[in-house]
Amino acid sequence: MLAFVGGTGPHGRGLALRLAMAGEHVLVGSRDVARAKAAADELNTRLRTPAARGLLNAEAVAQAEVVFLCVPYQSHHATLAELAPHLEGKVLVDVVAPLAFSRGRVRAIQVEEGSAAEQAHALAPGARVVGAFHNLSAEDLLLPDRSMDCDVVVCSDDQEAKRRVMALAEKIKGIRGVDGGPLEYSRYVEQFTALLITINRTYKSHTSIRIVGI
Ligand SMILES: NC(=O)c1ccc[n+]([C@@H]2O[C@H](COP(=O)([O-])OP(=O)(O)OC[C@H]3O[C@@H](n4cnc5c(N)ncnc54)[C@H](OP(=O)(O)O)[C@@H]3O)[C@@H](O)[C@H]2O)c1
């Protein structure tokens, strides 16, 4: 069972849609149960199977083995502080890119712990934290027929959790999982998102990344 905290937003809904298409059961989490249920109903309508359920964030986390954290960076700290007791022993996939938008530019926020993923480890030390899915377009994920044709770089200090998340990534059409090394390397993947958004604006496109030479 997979849970998506903040799963009512485009990135959480997109990942939930693609993984449910691949046969996973998904729990859409929200701070508001009505919003969670509405998002799950919409997914089930698109999937034509009852693969999704909507729950409060903490209830979704409690029922899942793998938890995707899909909230804005501005609520990363508070959300983890609240959910930490429920995350003990679970794989926590942090997809959060710490970004600030001002005066027409997007910049990476310098996180005290080094990255959002390391901040998650500090706040929820019992969770098996993995950083992944930062360099994807949610809009493309929400187009179920579109092949993503990109790599997802996956960083973690927990080798088994990393392998599990790489395998989940590869269930999405056109994605290859790439081992990005330890959790501290998540900072580079998170920060790269600012560059991709800037390129997207210039070329009016949805870019992602491909590592060549492997
Ligand atoms: N969008 C993309 O293309 C993309 C790509 C790569 C990475 N990401 C990363 O993925 C994460 C989610 O992106 P998104 O575009 O889906 O974000 P979003 O729409 O801004 O937020 C996702 C959900 O987070 C919850 N949320 C909002 N404010 C909150 C708060 N103060 N406290 C707790 N929960 C709050 C909301 O759910 P409820 O109101 O239902 O609780 C919201 O639907 C971000 O950190 C982003 O950096 C996004």
The ligand as a MOL file (V3000), in Angstrom:
LIG
                    3D

  0  0  0     0  0            999 V3000
M  V30 BEGIN CTAB
M  V30 COUNTS 48 52 0 0 0
M  V30 BEGIN ATOM
M  V30 1 N 4.3800 20.0040 -9.5310 0
M  V30 2 C 5.4620 19.4760 -10.0880 0
M  V30 3 O 5.5760 19.3900 -11.3320 0
M  V30 4 C 6.5790 18.9480 -9.2140 0
M  V30 5 C 7.6740 18.3320 -9.8220 0
M  V30 6 C 8.7050 17.8510 -9.0170 0
M  V30 7 C 8.6560 17.9860 -7.6320 0
M  V30 8 N 7.5740 18.5970 -7.0750 0 CHG=1
M  V30 9 C 7.5330 18.7340 -5.6130 0
M  V30 10 O 6.4170 18.0080 -5.1490 0
M  V30 11 C 5.8040 18.6620 -4.0480 0
M  V30 12 C 4.3210 18.7750 -4.3550 0
M  V30 13 O 4.1380 19.5400 -5.5190 0
M  V30 14 P 2.6710 20.0520 -5.9340 0
M  V30 15 O 2.8400 20.9190 -7.1290 0
M  V30 16 O 1.7290 18.9100 -5.9870 0 CHG=-1
M  V30 17 O 2.3450 20.9740 -4.6400 0
M  V30 18 P 1.0490 21.7600 -4.1690 0
M  V30 19 O -0.0630 21.5510 -5.1370 0
M  V30 20 O 1.4420 23.1900 -3.9050 0
M  V30 21 O 0.7480 21.0870 -2.7660 0
M  V30 22 C 0.4170 19.7300 -2.6530 0
M  V30 23 C -0.5260 19.5280 -1.4840 0
M  V30 24 O 0.1260 19.8750 -0.2630 0
M  V30 25 C -0.8610 20.2060 0.7060 0
M  V30 26 N -0.4670 21.4310 1.3900 0
M  V30 27 C -0.4270 22.6990 0.8990 0
M  V30 28 N -0.0580 23.5830 1.8580 0
M  V30 29 C 0.1140 22.8540 2.9800 0
M  V30 30 C 0.4730 23.1770 4.3160 0
M  V30 31 N 0.7160 24.4620 4.6850 0
M  V30 32 N 0.5590 22.1710 5.2310 0
M  V30 33 C 0.3080 20.8880 4.8760 0
M  V30 34 N -0.0530 20.5130 3.6260 0
M  V30 35 C -0.1350 21.4820 2.6890 0
M  V30 36 C -2.1590 20.4470 -0.0470 0
M  V30 37 O -3.0200 19.3560 0.2510 0
M  V30 38 P -4.3190 19.4950 1.2240 0
M  V30 39 O -4.7160 20.9440 1.1940 0
M  V30 40 O -5.3080 18.6220 0.5550 0
M  V30 41 O -3.8440 19.0320 2.5480 0
M  V30 42 C -1.7590 20.4170 -1.5030 0
M  V30 43 O -2.7560 19.9040 -2.3570 0
M  V30 44 C 6.4930 20.0310 -3.9010 0
M  V30 45 O 7.3410 20.0190 -2.7900 0
M  V30 46 C 7.3040 20.1860 -5.1800 0
M  V30 47 O 8.5710 20.8110 -4.9440 0
M  V30 48 C 6.5340 19.0840 -7.8240 0
M  V30 END ATOM
M  V30 BEGIN BOND
M  V30 1 1 1 2
M  V30 2 2 2 3
M  V30 3 1 2 4
M  V30 4 1 4 5
M  V30 5 2 4 48
M  V30 6 2 5 6
M  V30 7 1 6 7
M  V30 8 2 7 8
M  V30 9 1 8 9
M  V30 10 1 8 48
M  V30 11 1 9 10
M  V30 12 1 9 46
M  V30 13 1 10 11
M  V30 14 1 11 12
M  V30 15 1 11 44
M  V30 16 1 12 13
M  V30 17 1 13 14
M  V30 18 2 14 15
M  V30 19 1 14 16
M  V30 20 1 14 17
M  V30 21 1 17 18
M  V30 22 2 18 19
M  V30 23 1 18 20
M  V30 24 1 18 21
M  V30 25 1 21 22
M  V30 26 1 22 23
M  V30 27 1 23 24
M  V30 28 1 23 42
M  V30 29 1 24 25
M  V30 30 1 25 26
M  V30 31 1 25 36
M  V30 32 1 26 27
M  V30 33 1 26 35
M  V30 34 2 27 28
M  V30 35 1 28 29
M  V30 36 1 29 30
M  V30 37 2 29 35
M  V30 38 1 30 31
M  V30 39 2 30 32
M  V30 40 1 32 33
M  V30 41 2 33 34
M  V30 42 1 34 35
M  V30 43 1 36 37
M  V30 44 1 36 42
M  V30 45 1 37 38
M  V30 46 2 38 39
M  V30 47 1 38 40
M  V30 48 1 38 41
M  V30 49 1 42 43
M  V30 50 1 44 45
M  V30 51 1 44 46
M  V30 52 1 46 47
M  V30 END BOND
M  V30 END CTAB
M  END
